[in-house]
């Protein structure tokens, strides 16, 4: 199983276009030892030719251009995208669908809640009906005991979906009334090797039902949005706490670092990193602390094979 990180930043990317926080200013001026990042998305393939795209960020065009297998050039019009999986209906994870309209129809997999959001509050499914059949919806099941599925374009892979505690986007009709399926994590298993990835770019709380999946996985690609709970306030760019936005901070009691320390088996990689997070600075004390705990930070172009 081949895993390609197309984008590793949270919404807005890094540097964010209108942000002058210490990180964004530093990377623009070249005074910060950090890599620019596009908004969160990965691609997975079992054969190196047919790729499942996980989330379609607003930066999708540049991401596809940066990864040659996504444009294999086998015909006048061609793509390596075999199917698209949406983890949630957040704008930074689904706006890229509009940029892919020339390639419609696309096979899109998402939960019923996500499909509702993208047919109402942000009606991407409705809009793209006007382009060659638009988006063909395939329902991701989340019911306990019946939440395993496969995608015909990648039969070597088995996927298991689990609901996560997070927040629906502001345009969701049930923004303040959370439903299972607003946000999911996925265990992706290679049927041939038995190797597994647990992918959860949005994780507000690690609930007990996630433990067996995370401790048995070979690789974790999990929420690295913020370092501290009050990071937006501390940075002067906002007034919301991390958990209120559906993201678990890395530091502090009950944080991501503390939890990942209890897992012995997996390779641990943080993804979906906000522009304010000090771990973006490769010379920072926070990055050194992650390194001491055996935790990596994803970057655009990172390739992993399981």
N, C-alpha and C positions, 0 to 999 in steps of 0.2 A: 504494500500500500504506500503510495507516494502522496505526500502532503506538501502543498506549496502555500506559503503565507503571501497573499497578494497585497493585503493591507493590514497594519497592526495597530493603528491609532483608533481612538474613540471618535465620536462625532465631531466634525470640524477639522480633523486631521491635525498634523503637526508640521510646521507651525500653523495655527488657525489663522485664517485670512485677516480677521479684525482684532487679533489678540496681541497685546504687548506685555504679557506676563514675562517673568524673568527667563523662562524656558524659550518662549517664542521669539523674544527679542534676541536672546543669545544665539539661537540657531540661525536666525537671519543675518546677524552681524558676524557670524563665524567665531564667536568667543566661547561657545559652549560645545563640548565634545559630545555631540548628539547627531543622530541621523534623522532627517525628515521622514515622515510616515504618512501614508494615505489611510483612508478610513477602512475599518475592519472587514476583512473577507479572506477566506481560504478556498483552495480547490483541492480535491482529492481524486485520485485515479488508481485503479487496480492494474491497468495495462499501459499507462503512460500516454494513451491516445484519447480515451473518452474520460472527460473530467466532470465531476459534480462540483458545481459552484455553490459554496455555502455563503449566503448573503450577497446581495448585489448593491455595492456601495455607490455613492455619487461619483466616486473616482474610478469606476469600473473600466472606462475606456483606456485610461493610462495604465491600469493594472494589467489588462489583457495585452496591451502593446509590450509590456515589460517582461512577459512570460511567453516565449515562442510557441510552446505546445498549444496555447489557446488560439493560435492562427496557423493551423497546419498547412493551409494552402493546397488542399487536395482538389478544389473545384473553384469556379469563378466566385462563388459565395460559399464561405466555409467557416467553421468554428470548432474549437475543441470542447465547447460546452455541450454536454450531453443532457444535463438536467440541472435545475436550480433548487436549492433547499433554503428556506427562510427560517431563521431561528426565532424571529419576532417580527413585528410590523413597524419597528422604529424607522424613522426617515433615513438614517444613515446606513440602514441595512436593506432598504428596498427601492430607493429612488433610482438606483442603477438599472432597474427593470425598464425604465423609460428610455435609457440610452441604448438598450438592446432591442428596440422595436423593429429594426430592419431585419432581425433574425427570427422574428415570430413565424410560426408558433413555438413557444418554449414550454417544456414540461416543468411545472413549478410545484414543489412539495411544501406544504405548510399546514399548520393546525387549522381547525375550524375557526378559532378566535382570530387568528391572523388573517384568514380569508375574509372574515366579516369586516375587519378594520380596513382591508385593502379593497373592499367593495362598497365602502360607505364613507368613513371619515377621510380617507385618502384613497379614492377609488381607482387605483392603478389597473386592477383587473378589468373594470368597465372601460377605461380609457383605451387600453390596448386591444380591445375587441376590434377596433378599426384597422389594425395592422395584421393582415393575413391570419386571422384566427386567434390572435392575442396570446394569452397565457392559459395553458391547459392545467386546471387545478387538480392536484392529487392530494388527498387528505392524509396527514400524518396522524396516526392513532396515538393517544396518550393514556388510554385506559389501562390500569394495572393488569398484567397478565396477557394483554393483547396489544402491546405497544412496540412490538418488533415488526419491521417491514423491510422490504428491499426495493431497489430501484432497477427496473428492467435494463436500463442502459449500463448498469454496473452490477451484474448478478453475483460477482465475487464478494461483494460487500453486504454485510448485514447491519442494519441500523436499529437502535433502540432509543425511543424518545422518552424523556422524563420532564414533567413540568417543573419549572423553577420559580422561586419567589422573586418577583421583580415587578416592574410597573409597565402598564400599557402606555403607548404614546399619548401626547396631549390631544390628538385628534380622534382618539378611540372613543366610540360611544360609551364605553364602560371604563373610562380613565380612572375613576375613583371607586370602581367596583371590580376588583381583580377577579379574573377567571383562570382556572387551569388551562394552559395552552397559550396564554398571552406571551410567554417566553419559555423556551425549552432548552434543555441540554441534550446532547446526542452521544451515545456510545456507538462508535463505528468499528466494526470488527471485520478483519480480512478472513474469510472462510478458509483460505488455503493455509495461511501461516498461524492463524489464531491470534495474531497481534491486534491490539485494540487502542483506539484513541477516544478519550472523553473530551468533548468540545463544549464549552459554555462561556461565550464572550460576555454574557450579562448574567451576573450572579449576585443577588442581593443578600442571600442567606443560604448557608449550606445545611439543608435539612437532612434528617436521618436517612431518608430513602436514597440519598445520593452516595452514601458511604460505600456500599458494596461495589458500585460502578467505579468510583474514583480510586479505591484502594487496589482494585484488580486490573486497572488499565495500565498499558505500557507507556502511554503518553497522556499528559493533561495539557490542554490548551484552555486556560481559564481566565476569568475576569481580572484584568490588571489595571482597571480604570484609575483608581485613586490610591495614594499612599496613606492619607489620613482622612478620618471621617469629615472634618471641617475644611477640607482642602480648598474648595472653591471660595469659602469665606476667607481663609488664611491668605489666599493668593489675590484677593480683592477682585475676583471676576464674577462672583455670584453669591447667593445667600442660602443655597440648599445644602443639606447634609448628604453624604454619599449614599447611605442606606435609604434615604427618602427618594433618591433617584434610581434605586434598584441595583446599587453596586456596593460590594463589601470591600472596605479598605484593607490594604495589606498589613499595616502596622497596628499595634495595640492589642489589648486583650480581646480574644475572639476573632481576630483578623485573619486574613488569608495566610500569612506566613505561619502563624501559630497552628492553623489547621493543616497546612501542607507538611509541616514537620511531623505530623502523626502518620504520614503515608510513606512507607518504605520503598515500594516497588516502582512507582511511575517516574518517568522523566517529567519535570515540572516546568512549564513555560507559561508566562503571563502574556496575554494579548488584550487588545482593546484598551490602549493606554491613553489617558487624557493628557492634553497638552500641558497641564499644570503639574503633572506627576514628576517629582524629582528623580525618579529612576530613569528618566530619559537621558539625564546627564550621566554619561558613562564614568565620570570621575567623582560622582557624588557619594557621600557616605551611605545613602539609601541603596544605591546600586551595589556597593560593597557588602551591605548587609544581606541583600538577596543572594549574592554570590556565596556568602558564608553559609547560607541555608540551602545551597544547591538548587536555587531557583533561577531560571533563565528569563530573558526578556525578548519577546518576538520582535522581528524587524521585517520590513518589506523585502521580499526576495528570499526569505529563509526557506530552505528545503529540508524536509525530514522524510526518511524512508523507514517503514516498520516491516 
